[in-house]
Amino acid sequence: MVIFEQTLRAILIATNLVEKRVFLMRAPQAPASQQQIPYFVFFPVGKSSFPTHAGPLDQTETVYQVSIFDTSQSRALAIADSLRAKLDTLHGSHNGWRIGHCLFEIQSWQWEEDVEIFHVIQEYRVMYSALETQPAAQSATPIERTA
């Protein structure tokens, strides 16, 4: 089962802005060989479902934060502008998921003094649904039932 975050990671890599240095939740810690700059870290901030009287819709809307890290302020801001141009209004089918919309919401930035790196923070509101019903995750060990 492919989770949506795997698809979003593939989309972020396909922007070709930071090569394959795109990480879910947290980046590798130094001195990991993957920790080169610039890089993205992304994670879900909040998730909403859409219930109806007939039951829940198959669509989910999630706000994702994408953080851009670089030692150069101007390069980080340029990457952020390029990322927004590629993601804002993105829609269509990707890797078994249908993206109804991907909308840019807000951007902020800060200097991370302790590690001397510039940090650009963007948030996107993404509505998506699975193209096919995916099987539920199975338990690793069978559950014994007693009468």
Disulfide bonds with the S-S distance in Angstrom:
none
